[in-house]
């Protein structure tokens, strides 16, 4: 039985964003799919984290109209090695944005293009005041992404 491997890199500084990250982890781990999940913070993630990875989920916050500093730090530290070693990697990301998430989305999209990664789903921007509906929005994307990785669609 061949399992696919998904890496989940998430910056979760608040109670609500920790709940979102735990939700992603629990949802993927509860599925009866042939998928393994590796979950890391941006500080713990590096090029070695991408060994045998079939797909990537990124969860970040919006800080001052941009992705979180730790998410940016991850890209800064690893960009060149990722660019040369992970071309075509399927990726999905979400942003927990207090404002509109637009600056974060533009920045991340540019980085993903530069890395040569394939954004297989549109990003999910969970914007405005905290709402429980964020979980169902995230669930739909996570299920789609995980199933697509397992089936080799992405």
ABEGO torsion letter per residue (X at the ends): XBBBBBBBBBBBABAAAAAAAAAAAAAAAABABBBBBBBBBAAABBAAAABGBABBBBBBBBBGGBBBAAAAAAAAAAAAAAAAAABGBBBBBBBBBABAGAAAAAAAAAAAAAAGBBBABBBBBBBEBBBAAAAAAAAAAAAAAAAAAAAGAX
